[in-house]
């Protein structure tokens, strides 16, 4: 009964099934809330307002990720495992391919409030914590802030860290195509030396960053500037990649999906947030 009543209340609040409300004697002109708008000040721009007013255009929400090619085409070579462990990405690399529950993700987006950075449920509020990121993704959450300049000599950076300057026809500004990156580094040769193993590890981490951790609406690009943090794998492990991932998802992906009219343009700058951590946000 509790499950059924919860579904009924949800359908009434979000206008999913008018017949249920009519059968129970509720009217469409009821106020969906919030009761107190002193905190939830963005209700007029929130997706739930459009859900309530209807109709919702199909395909308004798109889930971004590009980890399919990495899991299916690029094997995790044992020779790069040590470098992934040093840099703090081995936990993420071990995660198997996960099928997305689209309905669950859309439901969560409709419950997300950018004003409080929490999901609002009938039982209370929940949010994505650093502990969640650390346990699920295996990323370090304590460490140095990820800061630096996006103004780099990209050809020189690719040459020193990957072994060749990435072709300009496969670049978009300072970003390179993830699928092309996987083609350049498909399999590590049996006779590869230490330098080649390190380059392969950097390419693998770039695919993790662009395809899973910092995925954007391009769905196939990762910024070359991350290579400046991967020159020394032990030093890379001193950065708080988990905090950067959490802030990127909360302040970029979920926020932009939740607000239906006011799209916040993310630029190349550094923003200070809690815990003294700076997170790098890039052009989308």
C-alpha positions in Angstrom: 0.0 0.0 0.0 2.8 2.4 0.8 4.4 1.8 -2.6 1.0 2.4 -4.4 0.3 5.5 -2.4 3.7 6.9 -3.1 3.2 6.3 -6.9 -0.2 8.1 -6.7 1.2 11.1 -4.9 4.1 11.3 -7.3 1.8 11.1 -10.3 -0.3 13.9 -8.8 2.6 16.2 -8.0 4.2 15.7 -11.4 1.1 15.4 -13.5 1.9 12.0 -14.9 -1.6 10.5 -14.7 -4.5 12.9 -14.6 -7.0 10.0 -14.5 -5.8 8.9 -11.1 -6.2 12.4 -9.7 -9.6 12.8 -11.2 -10.8 9.5 -9.8 -9.7 10.5 -6.3 -11.4 13.8 -6.5 -8.3 16.0 -6.9 -8.4 19.0 -9.3 -5.7 19.9 -11.8 -5.6 23.5 -10.4 -3.9 22.5 -7.1 -0.6 24.2 -6.3 2.3 21.8 -6.9 4.6 23.8 -4.7 7.0 24.4 -3.3 5.0 25.6 -0.2 7.9 27.9 0.8 9.8 29.4 -2.1 12.3 31.3 0.0 14.9 28.4 -0.5 13.7 26.8 -3.7 13.9 30.0 -5.7 14.4 28.4 -9.2 11.0 26.6 -9.4 9.9 28.6 -12.4 12.9 27.3 -14.3 12.9 23.8 -12.9 12.0 20.8 -15.1 9.2 19.8 -12.7 7.3 22.9 -13.7 7.2 21.8 -17.3 6.3 18.3 -16.2 3.4 19.8 -14.2 2.2 22.2 -16.9 2.9 19.7 -19.7 3.3 18.5 -22.3 7.0 17.3 -22.1 8.8 17.2 -25.4 10.3 13.8 -26.1 14.1 13.6 -26.0 14.6 16.7 -23.8 17.0 14.8 -21.6 20.1 13.1 -22.9 22.4 11.0 -20.8 26.1 11.5 -21.7 28.8 8.9 -21.6 31.3 7.4 -23.9 32.7 4.5 -22.0 31.3 1.9 -24.4 34.3 1.9 -26.7 36.7 1.8 -23.8 35.1 -1.3 -22.3 34.6 -3.1 -25.6 37.6 -2.1 -27.7 40.4 -1.3 -25.3 41.6 -4.1 -23.0 43.0 -3.3 -19.6 46.6 -4.4 -20.0 48.2 -5.7 -16.8 51.4 -3.7 -17.6 49.6 -0.3 -17.0 47.8 -1.4 -13.8 50.7 -0.2 -11.6 50.5 3.3 -13.2 46.7 3.4 -12.8 47.1 2.5 -9.1 49.7 5.3 -8.6 47.5 7.9 -10.3 44.4 6.8 -8.4 42.3 5.6 -11.4 42.5 1.8 -11.0 39.2 1.6 -9.1 37.4 3.4 -11.9 39.2 1.2 -14.6 37.9 -1.9 -12.8 34.2 -0.9 -13.1 32.5 -3.1 -15.6 30.2 -1.8 -18.3 26.9 -0.8 -16.7 23.6 -0.5 -18.5 21.9 2.8 -17.8 18.4 2.8 -16.3 17.1 5.8 -18.3 13.8 6.0 -16.3 15.6 6.1 -13.0 18.0 8.8 -14.2 15.2 11.0 -15.6 13.2 10.6 -12.3 16.3 11.6 -10.3 16.8 14.7 -12.5 13.3 15.8 -11.8 13.9 15.4 -8.1 17.2 17.4 -8.1 17.2 20.9 -6.7 20.1 23.1 -7.8 19.5 25.5 -5.0 20.4 23.0 -2.3 22.4 20.5 -4.4 20.2 17.7 -3.1 17.5 15.3 -4.4 14.1 16.0 -2.8 12.2 12.8 -2.0 9.1 12.2 0.0 11.2 10.7 2.7 13.7 13.6 2.8 16.8 14.9 1.0 19.8 13.0 -0.4 22.9 14.1 -2.2 26.1 12.7 -3.8 28.8 12.7 -1.2 32.5 12.4 -1.4 32.2 9.0 0.3 29.9 7.8 -2.5 32.5 8.9 -5.1 35.4 7.2 -3.2 33.6 3.9 -2.7 31.8 3.6 -6.0 34.6 5.0 -8.3 37.6 4.3 -6.2 38.9 7.9 -6.7 41.0 9.8 -4.2 38.9 12.5 -2.5 41.7 14.0 -0.4 44.6 15.8 -1.9 45.6 18.7 -4.0 43.1 20.9 -6.0 43.1 20.3 -9.7 44.2 23.7 -11.0 46.2 25.0 -13.9 46.0 26.8 -17.2 44.0 25.5 -20.2 46.3 27.7 -22.4 48.8 25.1 -23.4 51.0 24.1 -26.4 48.8 21.2 -27.2 51.1 19.7 -29.9 54.0 19.8 -27.5 51.9 18.3 -24.7 50.7 15.4 -26.9 54.3 14.9 -28.2 55.8 14.6 -24.7 53.0 12.7 -23.0 51.6 10.6 -25.8 54.5 10.3 -28.2 53.1 12.2 -31.2 51.2 15.5 -31.9 47.6 14.7 -32.3 46.3 15.5 -35.9 44.4 18.8 -36.0 41.6 17.2 -38.0 40.9 15.0 -35.0 41.0 18.0 -32.6 38.4 20.5 -31.6 40.3 23.4 -30.1 42.1 21.9 -27.1 40.0 18.7 -27.1 40.6 15.4 -28.9 38.3 12.7 -30.0 38.0 9.8 -27.6 37.2 7.2 -30.3 40.2 8.3 -32.3 42.4 8.1 -29.1 41.3 4.5 -28.7 42.3 3.8 -32.3 45.7 5.3 -31.8 46.2 3.1 -28.6 44.3 -0.1 -29.3 46.6 -2.7 -27.9 49.9 -2.4 -26.1 52.7 -4.3 -28.1 54.3 -7.3 -26.4 57.8 -5.7 -26.7 56.7 -2.2 -25.4 59.3 -0.5 -23.3 58.6 1.6 -20.2 58.1 4.8 -22.0 55.5 3.3 -24.3 53.7 1.7 -21.4 53.5 5.0 -19.7 52.1 6.7 -22.8 49.5 3.9 -23.2 48.5 4.4 -19.5 48.0 8.2 -20.1 45.8 7.5 -23.1 43.8 5.1 -21.1 43.3 7.6 -18.3 42.3 10.3 -20.8 39.6 8.0 -22.0 38.4 7.4 -18.5 38.3 11.2 -17.9 36.5 12.1 -21.1 34.2 9.1 -21.4 33.1 8.6 -17.8 34.3 11.1 -15.1 34.2 14.4 -17.0 31.8 13.5 -19.9 30.1 16.5 -21.6 27.5 17.0 -24.2 30.0 16.4 -27.0 29.9 12.7 -26.0 33.3 12.1 -27.8 35.8 14.7 -26.7 38.3 15.0 -23.8 40.5 18.0 -23.1 44.3 17.7 -23.8 45.1 19.9 -20.8 44.6 16.9 -18.4 47.8 15.5 -19.7 49.7 18.2 -17.7 48.5 16.3 -14.5 49.6 12.9 -15.8 53.3 13.4 -16.5 54.2 11.8 -13.2 51.8 9.1 -12.1 52.7 9.3 -8.5 52.2 13.0 -8.5 48.9 12.5 -10.3 47.7 10.4 -7.4 48.1 13.3 -5.0 45.2 15.2 -6.7 41.6 15.1 -5.5 40.1 13.5 -8.6 37.1 12.4 -6.7 36.2 15.9 -5.5 36.6 17.2 -9.1 34.3 14.5 -10.4 31.6 15.2 -7.9 31.7 18.9 -8.4 31.6 18.5 -12.2 28.5 16.3 -12.1 26.7 18.4 -9.6 27.5 21.9 -10.9 27.6 21.0 -14.6 25.6 18.0 -15.7 22.7 17.8 -13.3 22.3 21.5 -12.9 22.1 22.1 -16.7 19.7 19.3 -17.1 17.5 20.4 -14.3 17.1 24.0 -15.4 15.0 24.0 -18.6 15.3 27.6 -19.8 18.3 29.2 -18.1 21.3 27.3 -19.4 24.4 28.3 -17.5 27.4 28.6 -19.8 30.4 26.9 -18.5 33.7 28.6 -19.4 37.4 28.0 -18.9 37.9 29.2 -15.4 38.5 28.0 -11.9 35.7 28.1 -9.3 36.3 27.8 -5.5 33.9 25.5 -3.7 33.8 24.0 -0.3 36.7 22.1 1.3 39.2 24.4 -0.3 39.1 22.5 -3.6 39.3 24.1 -7.0 37.7 22.3 -9.9 38.6 22.9 -13.6 35.5 23.5 -15.8 36.0 23.4 -19.5 34.2 24.6 -22.6 31.3 22.4 -23.7 
